[in-house]
Amino acid sequence: MIVVTGATGNVGRALVGRLVAEGQSVRAVSRDVERAALPPGVEVTRLESAGLFEGASKLFLHVQATGDRTDTVLDRARAAGVRHVVMLSSGIIQEGADETHPIHIWHARAERLVRDSGLQWTFLRPNALSVNALQWAPQIRGGDTVRGPFAGAVTAPIHEDDIAAVAERSLLDAGHEGAVHRLTGPEAVTNAGQVAVIGRVLGRDLTYVDVPAEEAAADFFPEIPRQMVRSVLESFAAMVGSRPEITSTVEKITGRPARTFAEWVEDHRADFAA
């Protein structure tokens, strides 16, 4: 049995689907059990369920889902006989990083908890996610202009299913214990370039209009806690004209190259359709 926290999130949902396709028994954790809409045969439960780890040997840990209960979750997992945890962390954890950045603090703390848990572990550290482009979907559905900050910010965005594919192999294959997998997409692209790619896939001519960060702050990544927005904006400012890290980890672990941003847009075409 594999327990998947954050099972209805972008990566978690893709991972659950992959594990089910492999014939694995999956217990999916969701805040809204009734609306989880996961594949047949998946046991859906809540984080506080008394039998969360009964019969489980592995755990996919999404700290955005476990929050300030991560230490308790790990204690319960170890006590119930779980042996290996694969944690979705962040690429912000790296040598020379700003250790005062709130996202760094959050994920570094969670990694320490995992290292100290007594469980075998694997860390997945993705950088920019392609799915972040969904923040522009309402504007694209409403017109041909996207207004946002840092048109020239460069990232190598990764498809959420590529992260799930690495998580799948890390959970099912031997040899990933104690490994740190840094994950990126295969190519560098600016924010303005991403919008242009979305336009090409949709058959439309989309334009990215750069606006001051202060003007965009209220609507920037609405899922991020507001106290983190300033730090995230500062991070994006530093990406303007940068050369992002690009890894081949997805291909090395899964046997196929990471998907391009255009391929991600094709998979999410309906999200941008008017």
C-alpha positions in Angstrom: 0.0 0.0 0.0 1.2 3.5 -0.9 -0.2 6.5 0.8 -0.3 9.7 -1.3 -0.8 13.0 0.4 -2.0 15.9 -1.7 -3.7 13.4 -4.0 -6.0 15.8 -5.7 -3.3 18.4 -6.4 -1.6 18.6 -9.8 1.3 16.2 -9.1 -0.6 14.0 -6.6 -3.5 13.3 -9.0 -1.1 12.4 -11.8 0.9 10.1 -9.5 -2.2 8.3 -8.3 -3.2 7.6 -11.8 0.2 6.3 -12.6 0.3 4.0 -9.6 -3.1 2.6 -10.3 -2.0 1.9 -13.9 0.9 -0.1 -12.4 -1.5 -2.2 -10.3 -0.5 -0.6 -7.0 -2.8 -0.3 -4.0 -3.2 3.4 -3.3 -4.6 5.2 -0.3 -5.2 8.8 -1.4 -5.4 11.7 1.1 -7.8 14.5 0.3 -9.5 17.3 2.3 -12.7 16.6 0.3 -13.2 12.9 0.1 -16.6 13.1 -1.6 -15.3 15.2 -4.5 -11.8 13.6 -4.9 -12.8 12.0 -8.3 -9.9 9.6 -8.3 -9.7 6.3 -10.3 -11.9 3.4 -9.2 -10.3 1.2 -6.6 -8.4 4.1 -4.9 -9.1 4.3 -1.2 -9.7 8.0 -0.4 -9.3 9.2 3.2 -8.5 12.3 5.3 -5.2 13.1 6.9 -6.6 12.7 10.4 -7.9 9.2 9.7 -6.9 6.8 12.4 -6.1 4.1 9.8 -4.2 6.3 7.5 -1.0 4.1 7.4 -2.5 0.7 8.1 -0.8 -1.8 5.8 1.2 0.9 4.1 4.9 0.6 3.3 5.5 3.8 1.4 4.5 7.4 1.5 4.4 10.3 -1.0 4.7 13.4 1.1 3.4 16.7 -0.2 4.2 19.3 2.5 1.7 21.8 1.2 -1.0 19.2 2.1 0.4 18.2 5.5 1.5 21.7 6.5 2.3 22.1 10.2 1.3 18.5 10.8 4.2 17.1 8.8 6.2 15.9 11.9 3.1 14.1 13.3 2.4 12.5 9.9 6.0 11.2 9.8 5.8 9.9 13.3 2.5 8.0 12.5 4.0 6.6 9.3 7.1 5.2 11.1 5.0 3.8 13.9 2.7 2.0 11.4 5.6 0.4 9.5 6.1 2.7 6.6 9.7 2.3 5.4 10.2 4.9 2.6 9.0 8.4 2.0 9.3 10.3 -1.3 8.9 14.0 -0.6 7.9 16.7 -3.0 10.3 19.5 -2.0 11.5 22.6 -4.0 14.4 23.4 -6.2 15.0 26.5 -4.1 16.9 24.1 -1.8 20.4 24.2 -3.2 23.9 25.4 -2.5 24.1 29.2 -2.2 20.4 29.7 -1.9 18.9 32.5 0.2 18.1 30.6 3.4 15.9 33.4 4.7 13.5 33.0 1.8 10.1 31.8 3.2 9.8 29.0 0.6 13.3 27.9 1.4 12.6 27.9 5.2 9.4 25.9 4.7 10.9 23.2 2.6 14.2 23.0 4.4 12.4 22.4 7.7 10.3 19.7 6.1 13.4 18.0 4.6 15.0 18.1 8.1 11.9 16.4 9.6 12.1 13.7 6.9 15.8 13.1 7.4 15.3 12.9 11.2 12.3 10.6 10.9 14.2 7.3 10.8 12.5 6.5 7.4 14.4 6.0 4.1 13.8 9.0 2.0 14.0 10.5 -1.5 13.6 14.3 -2.2 12.2 15.6 -5.4 13.2 19.3 -6.0 11.5 20.7 -9.0 12.1 24.3 -10.1 9.4 26.2 -12.0 6.2 24.2 -12.8 4.5 24.6 -16.2 1.1 24.5 -14.4 1.9 27.9 -13.0 0.9 29.3 -16.4 -2.7 28.6 -15.5 -2.5 31.9 -13.6 -2.9 33.5 -17.0 -5.9 31.4 -18.1 -8.6 33.9 -17.1 -7.0 36.7 -19.1 -6.4 34.4 -22.1 -10.0 33.2 -22.1 -11.1 36.9 -22.0 -8.9 38.3 -24.7 -5.5 38.3 -26.4 -3.5 40.3 -23.9 -1.9 39.0 -20.8 -0.8 41.6 -18.2 1.8 40.5 -15.7 5.3 41.3 -14.2 8.7 40.3 -15.4 8.1 39.4 -19.1 11.8 38.5 -19.4 11.9 36.2 -16.4 13.5 32.9 -17.6 12.6 29.4 -16.3 12.7 25.8 -17.5 9.2 24.8 -16.6 8.4 21.2 -15.9 5.2 19.2 -16.7 3.5 18.1 -13.5 3.2 14.6 -14.9 6.9 14.4 -15.4 7.3 15.1 -11.7 4.7 12.3 -11.0 6.6 10.0 -13.3 9.8 10.5 -11.3 7.9 10.1 -8.0 6.4 6.8 -9.4 9.8 5.4 -10.2 11.3 6.6 -6.9 8.5 4.7 -5.0 8.5 1.5 -7.1 12.2 1.0 -8.1 15.1 0.2 -5.8 18.0 2.6 -5.6 16.4 5.9 -4.9 16.8 5.9 -1.2 18.9 8.8 0.0 18.7 10.5 -3.5 17.9 14.1 -4.2 16.4 14.5 -7.7 16.5 18.0 -9.2 13.8 18.3 -11.8 13.3 20.8 -14.6 11.8 21.0 -18.1 14.0 20.6 -21.2 14.2 24.2 -22.3 14.5 27.8 -21.1 11.6 30.1 -21.9 10.6 33.6 -20.7 7.2 34.5 -19.3 6.4 36.3 -22.5 7.6 33.3 -24.4 5.3 31.0 -22.5 2.3 33.2 -23.4 3.5 33.2 -27.1 3.6 29.4 -27.0 0.1 29.2 -25.6 -1.0 31.4 -28.4 0.6 29.2 -31.1 -1.0 26.1 -29.6 -4.4 27.8 -29.5 -4.0 29.3 -32.9 -4.1 32.9 -31.5 -1.8 35.8 -31.4 -1.3 36.5 -27.7 0.7 39.4 -26.3 2.4 39.7 -22.9 2.3 43.2 -21.5 4.8 43.8 -18.7 3.4 45.7 -15.7 5.1 46.8 -12.5 5.4 44.1 -9.9 3.6 46.2 -7.3 0.6 46.5 -9.6 0.4 42.7 -10.2 1.1 41.6 -6.6 -2.6 41.3 -5.6 -3.3 38.8 -8.3 0.1 37.0 -8.5 -0.1 33.3 -7.7 -3.3 33.5 -5.7 -2.6 30.0 -4.1 0.5 31.3 -2.4 0.1 32.7 1.1 0.1 36.5 0.9 3.1 36.9 3.2 5.2 35.0 0.7 4.3 37.0 -2.4 6.9 39.7 -2.0 9.7 37.1 -1.7 8.3 35.3 -4.8 8.2 38.5 -6.7 11.8 39.2 -5.8 12.8 35.7 -7.0 11.1 36.3 -10.3 12.9 39.7 -10.7 16.2 37.8 -10.3 15.2 35.5 -13.2 15.0 38.3 -15.7 17.7 37.6 -18.3 19.0 34.6 -16.3 20.2 31.2 -17.4 18.0 28.6 -15.6 19.2 25.2 -14.4 18.2 22.5 -16.9 18.6 18.9 -15.8 18.2 15.5 -17.6 16.9 13.8 -14.5 13.4 13.0 -15.9 15.0 11.1 -18.8 17.6 9.3 -16.7 14.9 8.0 -14.3 11.9 7.5 -16.6 13.6 6.6 -19.9 12.0 9.4 -21.8 12.8 13.2 -22.1 10.9 15.7 -20.1 8.1 17.3 -22.0 8.3 20.7 -23.5 6.2 23.6 -22.5 4.3 23.4 -25.8 3.5 19.7 -25.0 2.2 20.8 -21.6 -0.1 23.5 -23.2 -1.5 20.8 -25.6 -2.4 18.7 -22.5 -4.1 21.7 -21.0 -5.6 23.3 -24.1 -9.1 23.1 -22.5 -8.0 25.2 -19.6 -7.3 28.2 -21.9 -10.3 27.8 -24.2 -12.8 30.6 -24.1 
